[in-house]
Amino acid sequence: MGIIWTIIIGFIAGIVAKFLMPGKNEPQGFVLTAILGIVGAFVASYLGQALGFYAPGEGAGLIGAIVGAIIVLVVYGMITKNRAA
């Protein structure tokens, strides 16, 4: 159930992160934004567990997932910016 919950939270976090950090280098599609949000939730869960914020097997909450999604969106923007140049 933990993975499914992380996917649901990541989906919501991706949408919220897109509204908080719009930009022309960000993914324009709804599906890609949601996928990057899910990846961000997994990144936040992994980093939170590595830093001791979360217990092993515990996923990131909504705020942590939003922060993770913003980090993934920034990295994605940097990659696509370099690719376009």
Protein Blocks (a to p, Z undefined) as FASTA:
>chain_A
ZZmmmmmmmmmmmmmmmmmmgcfkbcfbfklmmmmmmmmmmmmmmmmmmnopacghiacd
fklmmmmmmmmmmmmmmmmmmmmZZ
